[in-house]
């Protein structure tokens, strides 16, 4: 059975009949990088243990199923050429933050990943995207989440505070800082997922009390995820507004998503989890406006200047 056929069967086996009619999928555009050189040769986050064996071939097979799942859902996937000596390049989400025809490039905190940023910038430039070079540390969609007209920005571990000003200047949209307090959840994309313009899922203990209050104030129907699913990176998922591609091990979250009318699409990325990566880590989304023929939750960039919330003291 081909990888694409297997992924298509996964999608068809998902709980599509339970999806609510108002959960509308829109076609998405992603960048991915095949894990040809994946290994865990160093430890730059709490998940990494270089003494644990890594099966690169298995990681590639699991990644191929993820890519095939996206293609089966009708989404477009651009491929970034993997480079020897950059084992974390598979985690494409960290390479930039893209909205419309603009991008803020990444500036990695760890020297072992700095070589990834030029490769991402080169691909995005070739796709016609204007890439702004950052001066502050940020790790792309690991630190930032597009929330339909504003950016949620992590604070506390990786991204420097000055990165929020660069976001506001690049995209001319409001930037909302959210403070992370658990070092295991050092990136926003492992602690919170934006599912559609009204719904997020998040792991409350990963955030400060003030940030939790803001999340609930803005998203009163937020899905709260428990520790079991958080620890398998269930929140490191990708939503097209209807289908949510997530870790196969996050079974409780899959049930919660089904109850809310989403369609969970489970994919096993357990080998990549050894480096602290999951579905979203492998997926850089190019947030572009979509045609009126589809549900269009993506707000085009406006001309108003961006702003940064200052009422959240973090």
C-alpha positions in Angstrom: 0.0 0.0 0.0 1.4 3.4 -0.9 1.9 6.1 1.7 -0.7 8.4 0.1 -3.3 5.5 0.0 -2.7 4.8 3.6 -3.0 8.4 4.6 -6.2 8.7 2.5 -7.7 5.7 4.4 -6.7 7.4 7.7 -8.6 10.5 6.7 -11.6 8.6 5.5 -11.6 6.6 8.8 -11.7 9.7 10.9 -15.0 10.7 12.5 -16.2 12.8 9.6 -20.0 12.2 10.2 -19.6 13.8 13.7 -18.3 17.0 12.3 -20.5 20.0 12.6 -21.8 21.7 9.5 -20.3 25.0 10.6 -16.8 23.5 10.8 -15.5 24.5 7.3 -12.1 23.5 6.0 -10.1 25.8 3.9 -7.2 24.9 1.6 -3.9 25.5 3.2 -0.3 25.8 2.1 2.6 24.3 4.0 6.4 24.0 3.9 7.9 20.7 5.1 11.4 19.2 5.2 12.1 15.5 4.9 14.0 14.1 7.9 16.8 12.5 5.8 19.4 13.6 8.4 17.3 13.4 11.5 19.1 12.2 14.7 19.4 13.4 18.3 23.1 14.3 18.6 22.7 17.0 21.2 20.2 18.2 23.9 18.8 21.7 23.4 15.4 21.0 25.0 14.1 18.8 27.8 12.8 16.2 25.4 16.2 15.4 23.8 18.4 12.6 25.1 21.4 11.7 22.8 21.8 8.4 24.5 18.4 7.1 23.2 18.6 5.3 19.9 17.0 7.0 16.9 15.6 5.2 13.8 16.0 7.7 11.0 14.2 5.4 8.5 11.2 5.1 10.8 11.2 8.9 11.2 11.1 9.3 7.4 8.2 6.8 7.1 6.2 8.6 9.8 6.9 12.0 8.2 5.8 10.7 4.8 2.5 9.7 6.3 2.1 13.2 7.7 2.8 14.7 4.3 0.4 12.3 2.6 -2.3 13.2 5.1 -2.1 16.8 4.1 -2.2 15.9 0.4 -5.2 13.7 1.0 -7.0 16.6 2.5 -6.3 18.7 -0.6 -3.6 20.9 0.9 -0.4 22.1 -0.9 3.0 21.1 0.4 6.3 22.8 -0.6 9.4 20.8 0.2 12.5 22.4 1.7 15.7 20.5 0.7 17.2 18.8 3.8 20.9 19.6 4.6 23.4 17.3 6.1 24.6 18.5 9.6 21.2 20.1 10.4 19.3 17.2 12.0 16.5 19.5 13.3 15.7 20.9 9.9 12.7 18.6 9.7 11.0 21.0 12.2 10.1 23.4 9.5 7.7 25.4 11.6 10.7 27.0 13.4 12.1 28.5 10.2 9.9 31.6 9.8 6.5 33.2 10.4 4.5 33.9 7.2 1.3 35.9 6.6 0.3 36.8 3.1 3.3 37.8 1.0 5.4 38.8 4.1 7.6 36.7 6.4 9.7 37.3 9.5 12.7 35.1 9.3 13.9 33.0 12.2 16.9 33.7 14.4 17.6 30.6 16.4 18.8 30.7 20.0 21.0 27.6 19.6 24.0 27.9 17.3 23.5 24.3 16.1 20.3 25.5 14.3 21.4 28.8 12.8 22.2 27.2 9.4 18.5 26.5 8.9 17.4 30.1 8.7 19.1 31.0 5.4 17.6 27.9 3.7 14.1 28.8 4.8 14.5 32.4 3.7 15.8 31.2 0.3 12.8 29.0 -0.3 10.3 31.6 0.8 11.9 34.2 -1.4 11.6 31.8 -4.3 7.9 31.5 -3.6 7.6 35.3 -3.9 7.5 36.1 -0.2 9.3 39.1 1.2 11.4 37.9 4.1 12.4 40.4 6.8 15.6 39.6 8.5 15.2 39.5 12.3 17.6 41.0 14.9 15.9 39.4 18.0 15.8 35.7 18.7 12.6 34.1 17.4 11.9 30.5 16.3 9.1 31.1 13.8 5.8 29.3 14.3 7.3 27.6 17.4 7.0 31.0 19.2 4.2 32.6 17.3 0.6 31.6 16.3 -1.6 33.3 13.7 -5.0 33.9 15.4 -6.9 35.4 12.5 -6.0 39.0 12.5 -3.5 39.0 15.4 -0.4 37.1 16.5 -0.1 35.3 19.8 3.5 35.4 20.8 5.4 33.3 23.4 7.2 34.9 26.2 9.5 33.3 28.7 11.9 30.9 27.1 13.0 31.2 23.4 11.7 34.4 21.7 13.2 37.6 23.0 10.8 40.5 23.9 12.1 42.6 21.0 10.8 39.9 18.6 7.3 41.1 19.3 8.1 44.6 18.0 9.5 43.0 14.9 6.3 41.1 14.4 4.2 44.2 14.7 6.4 46.1 12.3 6.5 43.3 9.7 2.8 42.4 9.6 1.0 45.5 10.9 -1.3 43.5 13.2 -1.7 43.4 17.0 0.7 41.1 18.9 -0.4 39.5 22.2 2.3 38.1 24.5 1.5 34.9 26.4 3.9 33.8 29.1 5.1 30.2 29.2 6.2 29.0 32.6 7.0 25.2 32.2 10.4 24.5 30.6 9.0 21.4 28.9 6.6 23.7 27.0 9.2 26.2 25.9 7.5 26.9 22.5 3.9 28.1 22.1 3.1 25.5 19.5 3.4 22.7 22.1 1.2 24.4 24.6 -1.6 26.0 22.5 -3.2 25.3 19.1 -5.4 27.7 17.2 -8.1 25.5 15.7 -10.3 28.2 14.0 -11.1 31.9 14.6 -13.2 31.1 17.7 -11.5 28.0 19.2 -8.2 27.2 20.7 -6.9 24.2 22.6 -4.3 24.7 25.3 -2.6 23.1 28.3 -3.3 25.5 31.3 -0.3 24.7 33.5 2.1 25.7 30.7 0.9 29.4 31.1 1.1 32.0 33.8 -2.1 32.8 35.6 -2.5 36.1 33.8 -2.0 34.5 30.4 -4.5 31.8 31.3 -7.0 34.4 32.2 -6.5 36.2 28.9 -6.9 33.0 26.9 -10.2 32.2 28.6 -11.4 35.8 28.2 -10.8 35.8 24.5 -11.7 32.1 23.9 -14.4 31.1 26.4 -14.9 27.8 24.6 -11.2 26.9 24.8 -10.5 23.2 25.0 -8.4 22.4 28.0 -6.0 19.5 27.5 -4.7 17.3 30.3 -1.1 16.3 31.0 -1.2 12.9 29.3 -2.0 14.4 25.9 0.2 17.4 26.5 3.2 15.1 27.1 2.8 13.4 23.8 2.6 16.8 22.1 -1.1 16.5 21.3 -1.3 20.3 21.1 1.4 20.4 18.5 -1.3 19.9 15.9 -2.5 21.5 12.6 -6.1 22.5 11.8 -7.6 23.6 8.5 -10.8 24.7 10.3 -12.4 21.3 10.2 -9.8 18.6 10.2 -7.2 18.5 13.0 -4.0 16.5 12.2 -2.6 15.5 15.6 -0.4 12.9 17.4 -2.0 9.5 17.3 -1.2 9.1 21.0 -3.4 12.1 22.0 -6.5 10.0 22.2 -8.4 12.1 24.8 -7.8 15.3 22.8 -9.1 13.5 19.7 -12.3 12.7 21.6 -12.7 16.3 22.8 -12.2 17.6 19.2 -14.9 15.2 17.9 -17.2 16.4 20.6 -16.7 20.0 19.4 -17.4 19.0 15.8 -13.8 18.8 14.5 -12.5 15.8 12.6 -9.3 14.4 14.2 -6.8 12.9 11.8 -4.2 11.0 13.9 -0.6 10.5 12.7 2.1 8.7 14.6 5.3 10.8 14.9 6.7 9.1 17.9 10.2 8.9 16.5 10.4 12.6 16.0 9.0 13.1 19.5 12.5 12.0 20.7 13.7 15.5 19.6 10.6 17.3 21.0 8.8 17.5 17.7 5.3 16.7 16.5 2.9 17.5 13.7 3.0 21.2 13.9 6.8 21.3 14.4 7.1 19.6 11.0 4.7 22.1 9.4 5.3 25.7 8.5 2.0 27.2 7.3 2.0 30.0 4.7 -1.0 31.9 6.0 -2.6 33.2 2.8 -6.0 34.5 2.0 -8.2 31.9 0.3 -10.8 32.2 -2.4 -14.4 32.9 -1.6 -15.3 29.5 -2.8 -13.9 28.2 0.4 -14.4 29.1 4.0 -12.2 32.1 4.5 -11.1 32.6 8.1 -7.8 34.1 7.0 -7.9 37.9 7.3 -5.7 39.7 4.8 -3.2 42.1 6.2 -4.6 45.5 6.8 -2.7 48.8 6.4 -3.0 49.8 10.1 0.2 49.8 12.1 0.8 46.8 14.3 0.5 47.1 18.1 1.7 45.2 21.1 -0.5 44.7 24.1 1.0 46.3 27.2 -1.8 45.4 29.6 -0.3 41.9 30.0 2.6 42.4 32.3 4.9 39.6 31.5 
